[in-house]
């Protein structure tokens, strides 16, 4: 499961590219600190985009924690989308890469091999997520997962739900069935490289 991602895009680039959706983007807490994050991990904070009142309303860019405490104290940082109807608390997590880890090529090494997955045709993309309010940590988000596509399957048995620009507005619209969007991208959608 994805437990690390990167967000190195600037606020200006995010705003420019988001404008293609036709949905106004607001900053209810002021413009966020968009310092580049080569890796953000579980319990770290990063920006999310969430709908306010449905598809026609503005969206808002806020900074929230990745994961909320689960029933047994373990963080809920990934959430299976399979077979679920997800209408409440939808959000988008802007990233330029997510990481997966595999067993080390050299069995004598304990360090796992780290792989970066970047969208092949754009500088950045969004991962579908859900946000909610938690009594212990306040508002937090989780990343949705689905079965792996051809690009991810050699590295992991699950993958995050990556959404291209053409699906951002649809994800924020609770009327769009989540099952239509929570699926892997086509083969060749990701550029995969080993990270040192």
PyMOL commands that set and color helices and strands:
alter all, ss='L'
color gray80, all
select helices_A, chain A and resi 11-21+150-153+165-172+178-181
alter helices_A, ss='H'
color red, helices_A
select strands_A, chain A and resi 4-7+25-26+37-41+45-51+59-66+68-69+75-76+78-80+90-95+97-102+113-119+125-134+138-147+158-160+162-163+190-195
alter strands_A, ss='S'
color yellow, strands_A
deselect
rebuild
show_as cartoon
